[in-house]
Amino acid sequence: MLKSNSIIFSARLVGAIAGILLILATFLAINLSVYLDKRNEVHRAVMLYDLLFMKHPTKEEFELYRKEHKLTPVGGAKMDRVRKEGKALIEDALLRKTLQSGDIEIFVYDGHYYYAYKMDKMFYYRSDEPMTPYKMYIGITFVILLIFLLMLYRYISSSIVPLKDLYVQIQRFANGEKDIHIKVQGDDEVAQVANAFDESVHKTQALERSRALFLRNVMHELKTPISKGKLLLHFLKGEKKDKQLLENLFEQMQGHLNDLARVESMTAKNLALHKKSYAAIDVIDHAIDLLNIAKEDIVETLNNEIIEVDFNLFAYALKNLLDNALKYTESKPVYIRLANHCLIISNSGKPFKEDFSTYIKAYQRDMSQHSLEGMGLGLYIANEIVTRHGYELRYEYKDDKHHFSICF
């Protein structure tokens, strides 16, 4: 179904209006031509009456007038047939009666006009000039204009139809489909837009393939030394705290690689969700386990609330939000509660330097906190996962606290 603000709908609407106006114009033209034709014949009949019975011309003068105006005398038998089979020129009864009161009648029969005059006897004349076929001329003009409008409509429609295909392809591209092709023949603006989009899609796909290949190569090349480093830690001699420090560094590097892998999956739009109903406390506990922090750093105010999520993905999003809160808090603990269909994570701290929308972009972080580690992917990944679930990540700074809310 076409929307009322679509170009194709507008073209059809304009075509329909033009067709209606053409029909109205044809109807008015036919009525006007009939009116003018009747007025002209009434005028001729009155002029003939005036000549015959008011000016009293000589026989020669009348014959000259009759030939000049192509008038032929008609017998009574012929006029009886005209009266019987013909049609009165003036259809309105009152107007016809008014004209007859002046002893004039006008009939239409066999493509000619007939005049009847009543004086001391009846006089009948036929106009030898054939009736002008106004209706036929107007009808032909109407058909020609209608065909022209239809051809013009088809031309305009065929010109803008690619816009509908372009819209469909853009929607597919926005939904992550890769196999997009839309080539339009022609040099008009629609073809230029469609072909420019097609070229942009191919360039974007090439860049996407290059980016994905680069990320995969980087992750592959880094995973190997990280795995070897973790393995060698067990054979190194030294103090336990030093070995623990190295292990934490390897775990941190592994975490960054995992973040890059998730970014790559979300950018490629192939991150599948498996939503089920879980207790909110279970999902949060799993997120805390991923952080490997002390339980007392987090204060939960939850009951037996049930949320519908992908357990692992949503826990990972919560892990990033909790990690962000712990990094930027001025004093522990961080608080988690459910209120008004929103899961709220709160921590004390100074307000952000930039608008919140800046920090949910990839590789964005508060640069004033130089001592904090990270690549600026935490909030971006959390927001993407929440959005993929069909929920909303909101932010508010109130009472010297940051409040991150996931609203279901």
C-alpha positions as CSV (number, residue, x, y, z in Angstrom):
1,M,0.0,0.0,0.0
2,L,1.4,3.4,-1.0
3,K,1.8,6.1,1.6
4,S,0.1,9.4,1.1
5,N,3.4,11.2,1.1
6,S,5.1,9.0,-1.5
7,I,6.1,10.4,-4.9
8,I,4.3,7.6,-6.8
9,F,1.1,8.3,-4.8
10,S,1.5,12.0,-5.6
11,A,2.0,11.2,-9.3
12,R,-1.2,9.1,-9.4
13,L,-3.1,11.7,-7.5
14,V,-2.0,14.4,-9.9
15,G,-3.0,12.2,-12.8
16,A,-6.4,11.5,-11.3
17,I,-7.0,15.2,-10.7
18,A,-5.9,16.0,-14.2
19,G,-8.3,13.3,-15.6
20,I,-11.2,14.7,-13.5
21,L,-10.4,18.3,-14.7
22,L,-10.3,17.1,-18.3
23,I,-13.7,15.4,-18.0
24,L,-15.2,18.6,-16.4
25,A,-13.6,20.7,-19.1
26,T,-15.0,18.5,-21.8
27,F,-18.5,18.6,-20.2
28,L,-18.3,22.4,-20.0
29,A,-17.0,22.7,-23.5
30,I,-19.8,20.6,-24.9
31,N,-22.4,22.6,-23.0
32,L,-20.9,25.9,-24.1
33,S,-20.8,24.8,-27.7
34,V,-24.4,23.7,-27.7
35,Y,-25.4,27.0,-26.1
36,L,-23.5,29.0,-28.7
37,D,-24.9,26.9,-31.5
38,K,-28.4,27.4,-30.3
39,R,-27.9,31.1,-29.8
40,N,-26.5,31.4,-33.3
41,E,-29.5,29.5,-34.9
42,V,-32.0,31.6,-32.9
43,H,-30.3,34.7,-34.2
44,R,-30.5,33.5,-37.8
45,A,-34.1,32.5,-37.4
46,V,-35.0,35.9,-36.0
47,M,-33.0,37.7,-38.8
48,L,-34.9,35.7,-41.4
49,Y,-38.2,36.5,-39.7
50,D,-37.3,40.2,-39.6
51,L,-36.5,40.2,-43.3
52,L,-39.6,38.3,-44.4
53,F,-42.2,39.9,-42.3
54,M,-40.9,43.2,-41.1
55,K,-38.8,44.7,-44.0
56,H,-40.9,43.2,-46.8
57,P,-38.1,42.7,-49.4
58,T,-38.7,42.2,-53.1
59,K,-38.7,38.8,-54.5
60,E,-35.2,39.4,-56.0
61,E,-33.8,40.7,-52.7
62,F,-35.2,37.7,-50.8
63,E,-33.8,35.2,-53.3
64,L,-30.4,36.8,-53.0
65,Y,-30.6,36.6,-49.2
66,R,-31.8,33.0,-49.3
67,K,-29.0,31.9,-51.6
68,E,-26.4,33.9,-49.6
69,H,-27.4,32.2,-46.4
70,K,-28.0,28.8,-48.0
71,L,-31.7,28.5,-47.2
72,T,-34.1,26.2,-49.1
73,P,-37.9,26.3,-49.0
74,V,-39.5,23.2,-47.6
75,G,-43.0,21.8,-48.3
76,G,-45.6,21.1,-45.6
77,A,-45.3,17.3,-46.0
78,K,-41.6,17.5,-45.3
79,M,-42.2,19.7,-42.3
80,D,-44.8,17.3,-40.9
81,R,-42.1,14.6,-40.9
82,V,-39.6,17.1,-39.4
83,R,-42.1,17.9,-36.6
84,K,-42.7,14.2,-36.0
85,E,-39.2,12.8,-36.2
86,G,-37.1,15.9,-35.5
87,K,-36.2,17.6,-32.3
88,A,-36.9,21.1,-31.1
89,L,-33.8,23.2,-30.9
90,I,-34.9,24.9,-27.7
91,E,-35.5,22.1,-25.2
92,D,-36.6,24.3,-22.4
93,A,-40.4,24.5,-22.6
94,L,-40.7,28.1,-21.3
95,L,-38.1,29.4,-23.7
96,R,-39.6,27.5,-26.6
97,K,-43.1,28.9,-25.8
98,T,-41.6,32.4,-25.7
99,L,-40.0,31.9,-29.1
100,Q,-43.2,30.4,-30.5
101,S,-45.2,33.4,-29.3
102,G,-43.3,35.3,-31.9
103,D,-44.5,32.8,-34.5
104,I,-41.0,31.1,-34.9
105,E,-40.1,27.5,-34.5
106,I,-36.7,25.8,-35.0
107,F,-36.2,22.1,-35.4
108,V,-33.2,19.8,-35.8
109,Y,-33.5,17.0,-38.2
110,D,-31.2,14.9,-40.4
111,G,-28.2,17.1,-39.6
112,H,-29.9,20.4,-40.6
113,Y,-31.9,23.2,-39.0
114,Y,-35.4,23.8,-40.1
115,Y,-37.3,27.1,-39.5
116,A,-41.1,27.4,-39.4
117,Y,-42.8,30.9,-39.5
118,K,-46.5,31.5,-39.0
119,M,-48.1,34.5,-40.6
120,D,-51.1,34.5,-42.8
121,K,-49.8,31.1,-43.9
122,M,-46.9,28.8,-42.9
123,F,-43.4,29.3,-44.3
124,Y,-40.7,26.6,-44.0
125,Y,-37.0,26.8,-44.7
126,R,-34.1,24.5,-44.2
127,S,-30.5,25.6,-43.6
128,D,-28.3,23.9,-46.2
129,E,-25.3,24.5,-44.0
130,P,-24.6,21.2,-42.2
131,M,-24.6,21.3,-38.4
132,T,-21.2,21.8,-36.9
133,P,-20.3,18.5,-35.1
134,Y,-19.1,20.2,-32.0
135,K,-19.6,17.2,-29.8
136,M,-17.6,15.0,-32.2
137,Y,-14.7,17.5,-32.3
138,I,-14.7,17.9,-28.5
139,G,-14.9,14.1,-28.1
140,I,-11.9,13.6,-30.4
141,T,-10.0,16.3,-28.5
142,F,-11.0,14.7,-25.2
143,V,-9.7,11.3,-26.4
144,I,-6.4,12.8,-27.7
145,L,-5.8,14.6,-24.4
146,L,-6.8,11.6,-22.4
147,I,-4.3,9.4,-24.3
148,F,-1.7,12.2,-23.8
149,L,-2.3,12.2,-20.1
150,L,-2.1,8.4,-19.9
151,M,1.2,8.4,-21.8
152,L,2.5,11.2,-19.6
153,Y,1.5,9.4,-16.5
154,R,3.1,6.2,-17.7
155,Y,6.3,8.1,-18.5
156,I,6.4,9.8,-15.1
157,S,5.6,6.5,-13.3
158,S,8.2,4.6,-15.1
159,S,10.7,7.3,-14.3
160,I,10.1,7.2,-10.5
161,V,9.4,3.5,-10.1
162,P,13.1,2.9,-9.5
163,L,12.8,5.1,-6.4
164,K,10.6,2.4,-4.8
165,D,13.2,-0.3,-5.6
166,L,15.9,2.0,-4.3
167,Y,14.0,2.4,-1.0
168,V,13.6,-1.3,-0.7
169,Q,17.3,-1.8,-1.3
170,I,18.2,0.9,1.2
171,Q,16.1,-0.8,3.8
172,R,17.8,-4.2,3.1
173,F,21.2,-2.5,3.4
174,A,20.2,-0.9,6.7
175,N,19.1,-4.3,8.0
176,G,22.6,-5.7,7.3
177,E,22.0,-7.5,4.0
178,K,25.1,-7.5,1.8
179,D,23.8,-8.7,-1.6
180,I,22.5,-5.3,-2.7
181,H,22.4,-4.5,-6.4
182,I,20.4,-1.7,-8.1
183,K,21.5,-0.5,-11.5
184,V,19.1,1.8,-13.4
185,Q,19.5,2.7,-17.0
186,G,19.2,6.3,-18.0
187,D,20.6,9.7,-17.3
188,D,17.8,11.3,-15.2
189,E,18.2,12.3,-11.6
190,V,16.5,9.1,-10.3
191,A,18.9,6.9,-12.2
192,Q,21.9,9.0,-11.0
193,V,20.8,8.6,-7.4
194,A,20.2,4.9,-7.7
195,N,23.5,4.3,-9.4
196,A,25.4,6.5,-6.9
197,F,23.8,4.4,-4.1
198,D,24.8,1.2,-5.9
199,E,28.4,2.4,-6.2
200,S,28.5,3.5,-2.6
201,V,27.2,0.1,-1.4
202,H,29.9,-1.7,-3.3
203,K,32.6,0.6,-1.9
204,T,31.1,0.2,1.6
205,Q,31.1,-3.6,1.2
206,A,34.8,-3.5,0.1
207,L,35.7,-1.4,3.1
208,E,33.7,-3.7,5.4
209,R,35.5,-6.8,4.1
210,S,38.9,-5.0,4.5
211,R,38.0,-4.0,8.1
212,A,36.7,-7.4,9.0
213,L,39.8,-9.1,7.6
214,F,42.1,-6.6,9.4
215,L,40.3,-7.2,12.7
216,R,40.4,-11.0,12.3
217,N,44.1,-10.9,11.5
218,V,44.9,-8.7,14.4
219,M,42.9,-10.9,16.8
220,H,44.5,-14.0,15.5
221,E,48.0,-12.6,15.7
222,L,47.4,-11.4,19.3
223,K,45.6,-14.5,20.6
224,T,48.6,-16.7,20.0
225,P,51.1,-14.8,22.1
226,I,48.5,-14.2,24.8
227,S,47.9,-18.0,25.0
228,K,51.6,-18.7,25.0
229,G,52.2,-16.1,27.7
230,K,49.5,-17.6,29.9
231,L,51.1,-21.0,29.4
232,L,54.6,-19.9,30.2
233,L,53.5,-18.2,33.4
234,H,53.1,-21.6,35.0
235,F,56.8,-22.3,34.3
236,L,58.2,-19.0,35.4
237,K,60.0,-18.7,38.7
238,G,59.4,-15.6,40.8
239,E,57.1,-14.1,43.4
240,K,53.4,-15.0,43.2
241,K,52.3,-11.3,43.1
242,D,54.5,-10.7,40.0
243,K,53.1,-13.7,38.3
244,Q,49.6,-12.6,39.3
245,L,50.3,-9.1,37.8
246,L,51.4,-10.7,34.5
247,E,48.3,-12.9,34.5
248,N,46.1,-9.9,35.1
249,L,47.7,-8.1,32.1
250,F,47.1,-11.1,29.9
251,E,43.5,-11.3,31.0
252,Q,43.1,-7.6,30.3
253,M,44.5,-8.1,26.8
254,Q,42.2,-11.0,26.3
255,G,39.3,-8.8,27.4
256,H,40.2,-6.2,24.9
257,L,40.3,-8.8,22.2
258,N,36.9,-10.1,23.2
259,D,35.6,-6.5,23.0
260,L,37.0,-6.2,19.5
261,A,35.4,-9.5,18.5
262,R,32.0,-8.3,19.8
263,V,32.3,-5.0,18.0
264,E,33.1,-6.8,14.8
265,S,30.1,-9.1,15.3
266,M,27.7,-6.2,16.0
267,T,29.1,-4.1,13.1
268,A,28.6,-7.1,10.8
269,K,25.0,-7.5,12.3
270,N,25.4,-11.2,12.7
271,L,25.1,-11.2,16.5
272,A,22.2,-13.6,17.2
273,L,20.0,-13.2,20.3
274,H,18.4,-16.1,22.2
275,K,16.0,-14.3,24.5
276,K,14.4,-16.2,27.4
277,S,13.0,-15.3,30.8
278,Y,15.5,-15.2,33.7
279,A,15.6,-13.9,37.2
280,A,17.3,-10.5,37.1
281,I,19.4,-11.4,40.1
282,D,20.9,-14.4,38.3
283,V,21.9,-12.3,35.2
284,I,23.5,-9.6,37.5
285,D,25.4,-12.2,39.5
286,H,26.8,-13.6,36.3
287,A,27.9,-10.1,35.2
288,I,29.6,-9.7,38.6
289,D,31.4,-13.0,38.2
290,L,32.7,-11.8,34.8
291,L,34.2,-8.8,36.5
292,N,36.0,-10.9,39.1
293,I,35.4,-8.3,41.8
294,A,34.5,-8.4,45.5
295,K,30.8,-8.8,46.2
296,E,30.8,-5.9,48.6
297,D,31.7,-3.5,45.8
298,I,28.1,-4.0,44.4
299,V,24.9,-3.4,46.4
300,E,21.9,-5.1,44.9
301,T,18.3,-4.1,45.7
302,L,16.3,-6.7,43.9
303,N,13.5,-9.1,44.5
304,N,12.4,-11.8,42.2
305,E,12.0,-9.7,39.1
306,I,12.0,-11.6,35.8
307,I,13.5,-10.1,32.7
308,E,13.5,-11.5,29.1
309,V,17.1,-11.4,27.7
310,D,19.9,-13.3,26.1
311,F,21.6,-14.4,29.3
312,N,25.2,-14.2,28.2
313,L,25.0,-11.1,26.0
314,F,22.9,-9.2,28.5
315,A,25.2,-10.2,31.4
316,Y,28.1,-8.9,29.2
317,A,26.4,-5.6,28.8
318,L,25.8,-5.3,32.5
319,K,29.4,-6.3,33.1
320,N,30.5,-3.3,31.0
321,L,28.2,-0.9,32.7
322,L,29.3,-2.1,36.2
323,D,32.9,-2.0,35.1
324,N,32.4,1.6,33.9
325,A,30.7,2.6,37.1
326,L,33.5,1.0,39.2
327,K,36.2,2.8,37.2
328,Y,34.7,6.2,37.5
329,T,33.1,6.1,40.9
330,E,34.6,8.3,43.6
331,S,33.5,6.0,46.4
332,K,32.2,2.4,46.4
333,P,29.9,0.6,46.4
334,V,27.9,0.8,43.1
335,Y,24.2,0.3,43.5
336,I,21.8,-1.8,41.3
337,R,18.0,-1.6,41.6
338,L,14.9,-2.2,39.6
339,A,12.3,0.6,39.4
340,N,9.6,1.6,36.9
341,H,10.5,-1.2,34.5
342,C,14.1,0.0,34.5
343,L,17.3,-1.7,35.8
344,I,19.3,1.2,37.2
345,I,23.1,1.2,38.0
346,S,24.2,4.2,40.1
347,N,27.6,5.4,41.2
348,S,29.0,8.6,42.7
349,G,31.3,10.8,40.6
350,K,31.8,14.0,38.7
351,P,29.6,14.8,35.7
352,F,30.8,13.9,32.2
353,K,32.7,16.5,30.2
354,E,30.7,15.7,27.1
355,D,27.1,14.7,26.4
356,F,26.2,11.1,27.1
357,S,25.6,10.4,23.4
358,T,29.3,11.0,22.8
359,Y,30.3,8.1,25.1
360,I,28.1,5.5,23.5
361,K,30.1,5.8,20.3
362,A,32.9,3.3,19.6
363,Y,36.4,4.3,20.9
364,Q,35.1,7.2,23.0
365,R,36.1,7.7,26.6
366,D,36.6,10.5,29.2
367,M,40.1,11.7,28.3
368,S,40.3,13.6,31.6
369,Q,40.7,10.2,33.3
370,H,44.2,9.4,31.9
371,S,44.9,6.9,34.6
372,L,42.0,4.6,33.5
373,E,42.6,1.8,31.1
374,G,40.4,0.9,28.2
375,M,39.7,1.5,24.6
376,G,36.3,3.3,25.0
377,L,34.2,0.3,23.8
378,G,32.4,-0.6,27.1
379,L,29.4,1.8,26.8
380,Y,29.2,1.3,23.0
381,I,29.0,-2.4,23.3
382,A,26.5,-2.2,26.2
383,N,24.3,0.2,24.3
384,E,24.4,-2.0,21.2
385,I,23.4,-5.1,23.1
386,V,20.6,-3.3,24.9
387,T,19.3,-1.8,21.6
388,R,19.5,-5.3,19.9
389,H,17.2,-6.5,22.7
390,G,14.7,-3.8,21.8
391,Y,15.3,-2.0,25.1
392,E,16.7,1.5,25.8
393,L,19.8,2.7,27.6
394,R,19.2,6.0,29.4
395,Y,21.5,8.2,31.4
396,E,20.9,10.8,34.1
397,Y,23.2,12.7,36.4
398,K,21.4,13.6,39.6
399,D,22.5,14.3,43.2
400,D,26.2,13.9,42.3
401,K,25.6,10.4,40.9
402,H,25.6,8.8,37.5
403,H,22.5,6.8,36.8
404,F,22.5,4.3,33.9
405,S,19.1,2.8,33.2
406,I,18.2,-0.1,31.0
407,C,14.4,0.4,30.4
408,F,12.4,-2.6,29.3
